[in-house]
């Protein structure tokens, strides 16, 4: 029996009902599929049974990669690499259906990397179907004026439409995590706010949410070098707190920051 590695954030999905639910969310037949963190291959097997064109799996653990190779042979293409070091745009010529029981210790890092590295002219995926720790999922889908709303909400909803499929109890995994999980589906937006550099959105939101319980006057001054008139132009009340500004306002603030920085 394979022992999960805590250092790699491994919790293997074993719930057959959930696995069936996942593979029936979208039509897999004839599609190119990417699975991140396949573990022992429980979900992989169910994906294969849906007749995809091809399956790529990214598994950092060498021991698990060997098990997957013995189990599936040439039915899947195994990439034994760190997901954070892979260039997704070069994986496949086709758009990929992406499934992932992401390692919880780096799940937000993976998602942000994918969003911020998106090539708007050629988007490498059609759908993400991803598992997160419920607390993280709640932050991803949070709307403004809520305690869960923050940088992750703003960055995630910039180029993606997001919907929760279901919550999962620890019993769906082995070993059982100490927290509940959530399954989310992400689809690329056809229209989104154009920015010159995604890193500017990272910077603006980082400054604003550095002190989320305080008024936004100080971070606003920091970003715009004390030009309070910009707040008046944008009809922004500087007595508000970071969580009181909606997604669109942060995208507009970033665009204004870019126009002044160029």
N, C-alpha and C positions, 0 to 999 in steps of 0.2 A: 504493500500500500504506500502511495506517495504521501509524504509529509509536506504540508504547505509551508512555505518559507515566509516568516513574518517580515523579514527585511524587504521582500518583494511585494508585500501587501496582498498575498495570495489568499483568496477565499473562493473555492471552486463551486460553481453553480451545479446543484444536483437535483433540483426540483423539476420533475418531468413536465408537470402542468405549466410551469413558467417557461420552460424551454419550448414547449409546443406553442405557447402564446407568442413568444418572441419570433419564431420562424413563420408565424402566420400573420404578422403585422403587415408585411409587404410581400409582393410576388417575387420570389427568389429565382424561379426557373429562367435559365438563360442569362442570368446576370453575373457579373464579376463581383466577387465578395471579398471583403477584408474582415478578418476577425482579429481583434486585439486581445491578448491575454486568454488564449483558448484553454489553458490549464491542461486537464486530462482529456479534453476533446468531447465532452458531453454535448455541448451546443454544436460543435463542429459536425458531429455525426448527423444531427437533425438537419443542419443546413445542407449537407451532402444529399440527404434523402429528398430534398426539394429540387434537385437537378440544376444546380448553378452551372454557369459556363466554366468557371474556375474559382478556386478559393486560395487566397493568400492568408497565412496566419503569422502574426508577429508574436514571438515568444522569447523573452529574454533568458529564461531559465534553460540551461543546456540539458539538464536531466529530463525536463518535460519535453523539450524539442526532440530528444531521442525517442521518448515514448510515443509521441505523435507520429514520428517517422515510421516506427514499427507498426503502429496501429492503422495508419492511413496510406502508407507507402507513397505512390506517385499521384494519389487522388488530390493531394493538397500541396501547395508550395509553402515550405516553412522558412521564415526569415528569423534567424536566431540573433536578434539585435535589440538594442535599447530603443523603444518607440520614440523617445525624445530626440534621438539622433538621426532618425530616418526622414528623408525627403519624400513626403507623401505624393507630391506631384509627379514623381518619376516611377512610381510603383507599377502603374498600368496605364495603357492607352484608353481603356474604357473608364467610364465613371463607376465608382465602387459603391456597393451597398456595404456599409460599415456596421459591424456588430462588435460590442465590447463590454465585457465585465471588467472594467478598468481597475487597475490596482488603486485602492482608495488613497494611498499615501501620495500618489502623483496624479490623481484624476483631473484636478483643476488645471494643473500644469499642462497636461496633454490637451485638454479642451482649448485652453487659451492659445497654445501653440498652433493648433489647427485653425482657429479663427483668425489669428493675427497674421498667419502665413498664407492666407487664402489668395490665390491668383484669380482676380475677378473675371478675367477673360476666359479662363478654362478652369472651372471648379472640378476638383478631382473626385468628388463624391456626389451621390444623389441623395443619400439619407444616412444619418447617424442613428443607431439604436443602441443606447448606452446605459450602463448601470452605474449608479453613484450611491454613495452614502446618503441617506435621506436628508440629513442636515445640509449637505452640499447641494443636492437637487433643489431643496427649498430656496436656497440662495440664488440658484441659476434662474428659476422661474419667478422669482419675487418681483412684485411691482413696487413703484415708488410709494412713499408714505407707509412703508412697512419695515419692521425691524430686521428682516432678512435681506432687504434691498441694499445693494452695494456695488462694488466694482465688478464682481463676477456677473451680476445681473445685467449690468450695462454693456459689458463686453460681449456676453453670450447672445444678447438680443439684438446686437448691432446688425449682423448679417444673417441671422438664423431665426426661423419660426420654431418655437419649442412647445411641446405638449407632454404632459405626464401620462404614461400608460397605466402604471400601477405602483403600489408600494409592496415591498417584500419583507417578510419576517426573517430573522437570522436562521431559522430552520431550513431555509431554501439553499443554504450554503454549507460546505464543509471545508475547514472548520467553521463553526458558527461565529460570525462577527458579533461584537457587543452592541451593535446598532442596527436599526432598520435600514433598508435600502430602497431606492426608487429607480424605476425604469423610465427613461425619457426618450423621445424621438425628436430629432432635429432635421429640418429641411431648409435649404438655402432660400433666402428671400430674393425675389426677382428685382425688387427695388429696395435700396438701402441708402443711407446717408454717405455720400462720397467724402473720404478724407485722403489727404496726401500720404500720410504715414500712420499706420495703426499704433505705432509706439507713442504717438502724441495723445491718443485716447487713453492709453495706459498711464501716461504721465499726469494728465489732467485729473483723471479719477483717483489716482494715488494721492495727489496733493489734497483734493477735496475730502477724501475719506480718511485721511491721516488722523483727524479728530472728528469723528462722525457725530458726536453729541454737541459739538460747538457750532456757532453760527458760521456761515460760509464767507463772511466778510474777509477774514484773514487769508484763507486759501485763494479767494478771488484776487485779493491784492497781490499775492505771491505770483499767481499765474499771469496777471495782466499789469504787473509793475505799478500798482496803485492807481490805475486808470478806472476810477469808479464810474465815470461817464459811460463805460461800456455796459455796466450793469443796468443803467438807466435806459440805454438804447435797446437792450434785450429784455426789458421789463422784468428784471430779476430782483427780488427782494433779498438783500444781503443779511437780513435777520433770520432767514430760513436756515435749516440744517441740511447737510448733504443729501439725506434720504428724502427730502421734500421736492427735489428736482427730478423730473421724469427723464426717461432715456433720451428723448429727442433734445432736451435742453443740454445734456452733456455732449451730444454729438455737435450741436451748434456752438457750444463753448469751445470745443476742440477745433472746429473749423475756424472760429474767430482767432484762436491762439495761433493756428497755422498761418493765417493771413497776416498777422502782425509779426510773426517770426521770419517770414520769407523776405 
